[in-house]
Amino acid sequence: MTFTGSGDGQSGSMRAHFVLVPMLAQGHTIPMTDMARLLAEHGAHVSFITTPVNATRLAGFAADVEAAGLAVRLVELHFPSAEFGLPDGCENLDMIQSTDLLPDFMDANAALQEPVKAYLHEQQRSPPSCIISDLIHWWTGDIARELGIPRLTFSGFCGFSSLIRYITFHNNVFENVKDENELITITGFPTPLELTKAKCPGNLSIPGMEQIRKKFLEEELRSDGEVINSFQELETLYIESFEQTTKKKVWAIGPMCLCHRDNNTMAARGNKTSMGEAQYLQWLDSMKPGSVVFVSFGSLACTTPQQLVELGLGLEASRKPFIWVIKAGAKLPEVKEWLADEFEERVKNRGMVIRGWAPQLMILRHQAVGGFVTHCGWNSTIEGICAGVPMITWPHFGEQFWNQKLMVDVLKIGVEVGVKGVTQWGSEKQEVMVTITRDEVEKAVNTLMDEGGGCRRDEGESKRLNH
């Protein structure tokens, strides 16, 4: 067990002590680092449970909170990869190469129960006051009850999608649906809503995940409340309805990304960036306000080589300045060759291609950025909202199609690119190589940035000013 960060201090026993247990995935861990910072800024002591590989990714965060004198401790626990048949060092969801390994990964997560319990029993100077854990970590409920403290759940969803998840999962809405593309009316939702089984989170239907799903749903019912990264002014109706449906307190404490007030803390958020901060800022500073399209699909979305090329050609045809993030580790040598030999040379005066991690929050908040092509993960969505940037929606899987409905149909801050089917998570090998053509990309970009962009920018700015 390894500790990083500030200790309890002499007044540790007088502070509330929050224990944060994130899912080991970037999209779940990053908002919980923001949560840790916010809690510590309000005087709490925070223990942040992690593992060696993930702690390396959090080095910037750890250094940042330590420099700020915040009482945040990273607690590194051994992750039993090999013991559960995973490759050595496979400690994050983005390191899993096949969905077949997901049940093993989740079982390895559950094996952290005893080490977490042992650590918490040792904290006599500053005994834990509350556990906030990812919804998937059902086993933290047992620890909380043993210690006699509350356990709050966190899923990383917004209020709108949290309510859909709760209604559909707990009522088994899609259990007997044969046609995955049949529109099903969702009863109990405060506004008219129809969904298809195909565009709902499917990872929990993977063989071996049934028991895990059952356990976390049971523990959700026993939890003491839910925390969401959203705010009342954005989705009042859905947050209130979520609270009424669950019969539990819901804390909407977002947008948590607003805890980052300067470029240094924004650059330290997440993985180490592939370029220096100055390079991004210098390039953006050279562009007109509101002229740049930012393109990023998060850490888990997999895209075929053919689709990446088609996306690039659509961006080129739009003739708009752009920053395009292509995730590191993608096994796409043909794309790398195309980028280096052809594409980047043609667009060098108005396009920047980033291979690997990018400081998304810092880029979105720059005045040059006027549009965001996003996979509709909630972290990206709320960061775009906070920046007042309208979005082109390109959902891939999970609850991303639900988030698209919120953005396009409810908030009116998004333009659909036209995704018709779900992208299989965990593999770049898809049955359909190209689902969105270059013409569709060009049309969506021009619609957002030229034809109808003004209204959506006004809506986006109003949402930004409301938080």
C-alpha positions in Angstrom: 0.0 0.0 0.0 1.4 3.4 -1.0 0.3 6.9 0.0 0.8 10.0 -2.1 -0.3 13.6 -1.1 -1.0 15.5 2.0 -1.7 13.8 5.4 -4.5 14.4 7.8 -2.7 17.2 9.6 -3.2 17.9 13.3 -6.8 18.8 12.9 -7.5 15.6 10.9 -9.9 14.1 13.5 -12.1 17.2 13.3 -12.5 17.0 9.5 -15.0 15.1 7.6 -13.1 12.2 5.9 -14.5 11.3 2.5 -13.3 8.0 0.8 -13.6 8.2 -3.0 -13.5 4.9 -4.9 -13.7 5.6 -8.6 -14.2 3.0 -11.4 -10.8 2.5 -13.0 -11.7 4.2 -16.2 -10.6 7.7 -17.3 -14.2 8.9 -17.8 -15.1 7.9 -14.3 -11.8 8.7 -12.5 -11.4 12.3 -13.8 -14.6 13.7 -12.4 -13.9 12.1 -9.1 -10.5 13.8 -9.0 -12.5 17.1 -9.4 -14.8 15.9 -6.6 -11.8 15.2 -4.4 -10.4 18.7 -5.0 -13.8 20.4 -4.3 -14.3 18.4 -1.1 -10.8 19.3 0.1 -11.3 23.0 -0.8 -14.3 22.9 1.6 -12.1 21.6 4.4 -12.6 17.9 4.1 -9.9 15.2 4.2 -10.1 12.9 1.2 -8.7 9.4 0.6 -8.7 8.6 -3.1 -8.4 4.9 -3.8 -6.4 3.9 -6.8 -3.8 1.4 -8.2 -0.2 1.8 -9.3 -0.8 2.2 -13.0 -3.7 4.6 -12.4 -1.6 6.6 -9.8 1.0 7.2 -12.5 -1.7 8.8 -14.7 -2.8 10.9 -11.7 0.7 12.2 -11.0 -0.2 15.7 -12.2 -3.3 15.8 -10.1 -1.4 14.6 -7.0 1.3 17.2 -7.5 -1.3 19.9 -8.0 -3.4 19.2 -4.9 -0.2 18.9 -2.8 1.1 22.2 -4.0 -2.3 23.7 -3.1 -2.0 22.3 0.4 -5.2 20.3 0.0 -5.7 17.2 2.2 -6.1 14.7 -0.6 -4.3 11.3 -0.2 -3.9 8.9 -3.1 -4.0 5.4 -1.7 -2.3 3.0 -4.0 -3.5 -0.6 -3.7 -2.2 -3.7 -5.5 -4.5 -4.5 -8.4 -4.7 -8.3 -8.9 -4.5 -8.4 -12.7 -2.7 -11.7 -13.0 -4.8 -13.4 -10.3 -7.9 -12.8 -12.4 -6.5 -13.8 -15.8 -5.8 -10.3 -17.0 -2.5 -9.2 -18.7 0.0 -7.9 -16.2 -0.5 -4.2 -15.4 -4.0 -4.2 -16.9 -5.5 -1.8 -14.4 -7.8 0.5 -16.4 -10.8 -0.1 -18.6 -9.0 1.4 -21.6 -6.3 -1.3 -21.4 -8.8 -4.1 -22.0 -8.5 -5.4 -25.5 -11.7 -7.5 -25.6 -15.1 -7.3 -23.9 -14.6 -10.9 -23.0 -12.2 -9.7 -20.3 -14.7 -7.3 -18.7 -16.1 -9.7 -16.1 -12.6 -10.6 -15.0 -11.7 -7.0 -14.8 -14.8 -6.3 -12.6 -14.0 -9.3 -10.4 -10.5 -7.9 -9.9 -12.0 -4.6 -8.9 -14.2 -6.4 -6.3 -11.1 -8.0 -4.9 -10.0 -4.6 -3.6 -12.7 -4.8 -0.9 -10.4 -6.3 1.7 -7.4 -3.9 1.1 -9.8 -0.9 1.2 -11.4 -2.2 4.4 -8.0 -2.7 6.0 -6.9 0.8 5.1 -10.0 2.4 6.5 -9.8 0.4 9.8 -6.3 1.9 10.2 -7.6 5.5 10.0 -8.1 6.0 13.7 -6.8 9.6 13.8 -9.3 10.5 11.0 -12.0 7.9 10.8 -13.9 7.8 7.5 -17.2 9.8 7.5 -18.6 8.8 4.1 -17.8 6.6 1.1 -18.6 7.9 -2.4 -18.0 5.1 -4.8 -18.8 4.3 -8.4 -22.1 2.6 -8.9 -20.3 -0.5 -10.2 -18.4 -0.9 -6.9 -21.3 -2.7 -5.2 -18.9 -4.1 -2.6 -18.3 -0.7 -1.0 -21.8 -0.9 0.5 -20.6 -3.8 2.7 -17.7 -1.7 3.9 -19.9 1.3 4.7 -22.3 -0.7 6.7 -19.5 -2.4 8.7 -18.1 1.0 9.5 -21.5 2.5 10.2 -21.1 5.3 7.7 -23.1 6.4 4.6 -22.3 5.2 1.1 -23.2 7.5 -1.8 -23.1 6.3 -5.4 -21.7 8.0 -8.4 -22.2 6.8 -12.0 -20.8 9.7 -14.1 -24.2 10.2 -15.7 -26.3 13.4 -15.9 -29.7 13.6 -14.2 -31.5 12.9 -17.5 -29.6 9.7 -18.2 -29.4 8.7 -14.6 -33.2 8.7 -14.5 -33.4 6.7 -17.8 -30.9 4.2 -16.4 -32.8 3.8 -13.1 -36.2 3.3 -14.7 -35.0 0.9 -17.5 -32.5 -1.2 -15.4 -34.6 -1.6 -12.2 -37.8 -2.4 -14.2 -36.1 -4.6 -16.8 -37.7 -2.6 -19.5 -35.8 -4.2 -22.4 -35.6 -7.8 -21.0 -38.2 -9.3 -23.3 -37.7 -7.0 -26.3 -36.8 -9.1 -29.3 -36.4 -6.4 -32.0 -33.5 -4.2 -30.8 -34.6 -1.4 -33.1 -38.2 -1.3 -31.9 -39.1 2.0 -30.2 -40.2 1.4 -26.6 -42.2 4.1 -24.7 -40.6 4.7 -21.3 -43.2 5.1 -18.6 -42.4 7.0 -15.5 -40.3 9.6 -17.4 -41.5 13.2 -16.9 -41.5 14.0 -20.6 -42.4 11.8 -23.6 -39.5 9.4 -24.4 -39.0 6.5 -26.7 -35.9 4.4 -26.8 -34.6 1.4 -28.6 -32.8 -1.5 -26.9 -30.0 -1.2 -29.4 -29.0 2.3 -28.2 -28.9 1.5 -24.5 -25.8 0.5 -22.5 -24.9 -3.0 -23.5 -21.8 -3.9 -21.5 -23.9 -5.2 -18.7 -25.5 -7.8 -21.1 -22.1 -9.4 -21.8 -21.9 -13.0 -20.6 -20.6 -13.0 -17.1 -21.8 -9.5 -16.2 -25.3 -10.6 -15.1 -24.4 -11.2 -11.5 -22.4 -7.9 -11.3 -25.4 -6.0 -12.7 -27.7 -7.7 -10.1 -25.3 -6.9 -7.3 -24.9 -3.2 -8.1 -28.6 -2.7 -8.6 -29.3 -4.3 -5.3 -26.7 -2.1 -3.6 -28.0 1.0 -5.3 -31.3 0.4 -3.5 -29.5 0.2 -0.2 -27.3 3.3 -0.8 -27.8 6.5 1.1 -28.1 8.8 -2.0 -26.6 9.6 -5.3 -24.1 12.2 -6.5 -24.3 13.5 -10.1 -22.0 15.9 -12.0 -24.7 18.3 -13.1 -26.6 21.3 -11.9 -30.2 22.2 -11.1 -30.4 25.0 -13.6 -29.5 22.7 -16.5 -32.0 19.9 -15.9 -34.2 20.8 -13.0 -37.1 18.5 -14.0 -35.0 15.4 -14.5 -32.9 15.8 -11.3 -36.1 16.3 -9.2 -37.8 13.4 -11.0 -34.7 11.2 -10.3 -34.8 12.1 -6.7 -38.6 11.3 -6.5 -38.1 8.0 -8.4 -35.2 6.7 -6.3 -36.7 8.1 -3.0 -33.2 9.2 -2.1 -31.3 12.4 -1.8 -29.6 13.4 -5.1 -26.7 15.8 -4.8 -26.2 17.7 -8.1 -22.7 19.2 -7.4 -21.6 20.0 -10.9 -20.2 21.2 -13.1 -17.2 19.8 -11.1 -14.8 20.8 -13.9 -15.2 24.5 -12.8 -12.8 23.7 -9.9 -10.0 24.3 -12.5 -9.4 28.0 -12.7 -6.2 28.2 -14.7 -4.4 26.5 -17.5 -1.9 24.7 -15.2 -4.6 22.8 -13.3 -6.5 22.1 -16.5 -3.3 20.7 -18.2 -2.7 18.4 -15.1 -6.1 16.9 -15.4 -6.1 13.3 -16.7 -3.1 11.7 -18.5 0.1 13.4 -19.5 -0.5 15.5 -22.6 1.3 14.6 -25.9 2.4 18.2 -26.5 3.4 21.1 -24.4 0.7 23.5 -23.2 2.3 26.4 -25.0 1.9 24.6 -28.4 -1.8 24.3 -28.1 -2.2 27.9 -26.8 0.0 29.4 -29.5 -1.9 27.7 -32.3 -5.3 28.6 -30.8 -4.2 32.2 -30.2 -3.5 32.5 -33.9 -7.1 31.7 -34.8 -10.2 33.9 -34.9 -12.6 33.8 -32.0 -15.2 31.0 -32.4 -13.7 29.7 -35.6 -12.1 26.4 -34.5 -13.8 23.0 -34.4 -12.5 20.7 -31.7 -12.9 16.9 -32.4 -12.4 14.3 -29.7 -14.1 10.9 -29.0 -12.8 10.2 -25.5 -10.6 7.4 -24.2 -12.7 4.3 -25.0 -14.4 4.9 -28.4 -12.9 2.7 -31.1 -13.1 3.9 -34.7 -12.2 1.9 -37.9 -9.3 3.2 -40.1 -11.8 3.8 -42.9 -14.0 5.9 -40.6 -11.1 8.0 -39.3 -10.0 8.8 -42.9 -13.6 9.7 -43.8 -13.8 12.0 -40.8 -10.6 13.7 -41.7 -11.7 14.3 -45.3 -15.0 15.8 -44.0 -13.1 18.2 -41.8 -10.9 19.1 -44.7 -13.8 19.7 -47.0 -15.5 22.0 -44.4 -12.6 24.4 -44.8 -12.9 25.2 -41.1 -9.9 25.4 -38.7 -9.8 22.3 -36.4 -8.1 20.4 -33.7 -8.5 16.7 -34.1 -7.6 14.3 -31.2 -6.8 10.7 -32.2 -6.4 8.5 -29.1 -3.0 6.9 -28.4 -2.6 3.2 -28.8 -5.0 2.8 -31.7 -3.7 0.0 -33.9 -4.1 2.0 -37.1 -0.8 2.0 -39.0 -2.6 2.8 -42.3 -4.2 5.9 -40.7 -0.9 7.1 -39.2 0.7 6.8 -42.7 -2.1 8.7 -44.3 -1.9 11.4 -41.8 1.8 11.8 -42.0 2.2 11.5 -45.8 -0.9 13.3 -47.0 -3.4 14.8 -44.7 -1.4 16.9 -42.3 0.6 18.5 -45.2 -2.6 19.6 -46.9 -4.2 21.1 -43.8 -1.1 22.3 -42.0 -2.2 26.0 -42.1 -5.6 25.3 -40.4 -5.6 21.9 -38.8 -3.8 20.4 -35.8 -3.8 16.6 -35.3 -3.1 15.4 -31.7 -2.0 11.8 -31.2 -2.8 10.8 -27.6 -4.1 12.7 -24.7 -5.1 16.4 -25.0 -6.0 19.0 -22.4 -9.7 19.0 -23.5 -11.0 21.4 -20.9 -8.2 24.0 -21.6 -8.9 23.7 -25.4 -12.7 24.0 -25.1 -12.4 27.1 -22.9 -10.2 29.0 -25.4 -12.0 31.8 -27.2 -11.0 30.4 -30.6 -13.1 27.3 -30.2 -16.6 27.6 -31.6 -17.7 24.0 -32.1 -17.1 20.5 -30.6 -17.5 17.2 -32.3 -18.1 14.8 -29.4 -18.9 11.2 -28.6 -21.4 12.5 -26.1 -19.8 11.1 -23.0 -21.1 13.2 -20.1 -17.8 14.6 -19.0 -17.2 16.0 -22.5 -20.7 17.2 -22.8 -20.8 19.2 -19.6 -17.3 20.6 -20.3 -18.7 21.8 -23.7 -21.7 23.3 -21.9 -19.4 25.1 -19.4 -17.4 26.5 -22.2 -20.6 27.7 -24.0 -19.6 25.7 -27.1 -22.3 24.1 -29.3 -21.8 20.5 -30.3 -22.0 18.0 -33.1 -23.2 14.7 -31.6 -21.5 11.4 -32.6 -22.5 8.9 -29.9 -20.8 5.5 -29.9 -22.2 3.3 -27.1 -23.4 3.3 -23.5 -25.5 6.1 -22.3 -24.1 8.4 -25.0 -27.3 8.1 -27.2 -29.3 9.3 -24.1 -27.0 12.3 -23.7 -27.5 13.1 -27.4 -31.3 13.3 -26.8 -30.7 15.8 -23.9 -28.4 17.9 -26.0 -30.3 17.9 -29.2 -34.0 17.6 -28.2 -34.1 19.2 -24.8 -31.3 21.7 -24.5 -31.1 22.6 -28.3 -27.3 22.9 -28.2 -26.3 20.1 -30.5 -26.5 19.0 -34.2 -26.7 15.3 -34.9 -24.1 14.0 -37.4 -26.5 11.1 -38.2 -25.2 8.0 -36.3 -27.5 5.1 -37.1 -26.0 2.2 -35.1 -23.9 1.5 -32.0 -20.2 1.1 -32.3 -18.9 -2.1 -30.6 -16.9 -1.1 -27.5 -13.5 -2.7 -27.2 -12.7 -3.4 -30.8 -11.8 -1.4 -33.9 -13.1 -4.4 -35.9 -16.6 -3.4 -36.9 -19.0 -5.0 -39.4 -19.5 -1.6 -41.1 -16.3 0.2 -41.8 -17.8 3.6 -42.5 -21.1 4.7 -40.8 -20.7 8.5 -41.4 -19.5 9.8 -44.7 -17.2 12.8 -45.4 -20.2 14.6 -46.8 -22.2 14.1 -43.6 -19.3 15.4 -41.6 -18.9 18.4 -43.8 -22.6 19.2 -43.6 -22.8 18.9 -39.8 -19.7 21.1 -39.3 -21.0 23.8 -41.7 -24.5 23.6 -40.1 -23.0 24.1 -36.7 -20.4 26.8 -37.6 -22.4 28.7 -40.2 -26.0 28.1 -40.9 -27.6 27.4 -37.5 -24.6 27.8 -35.3 -25.6 31.3 -34.0 -28.7 30.0 -32.3 -27.0 27.1 -30.7 -24.1 29.3 -29.6 -26.6 31.6 -27.9 -28.2 28.5 -26.2 -24.8 27.2 -25.2 -23.8 30.6 -23.7 -27.1 30.8 -21.8 -26.4 27.3 -20.3 -22.9 28.4 -19.4 -24.0 31.6 -17.7 -26.6 29.6 -15.6 -24.1 27.4 -13.8 
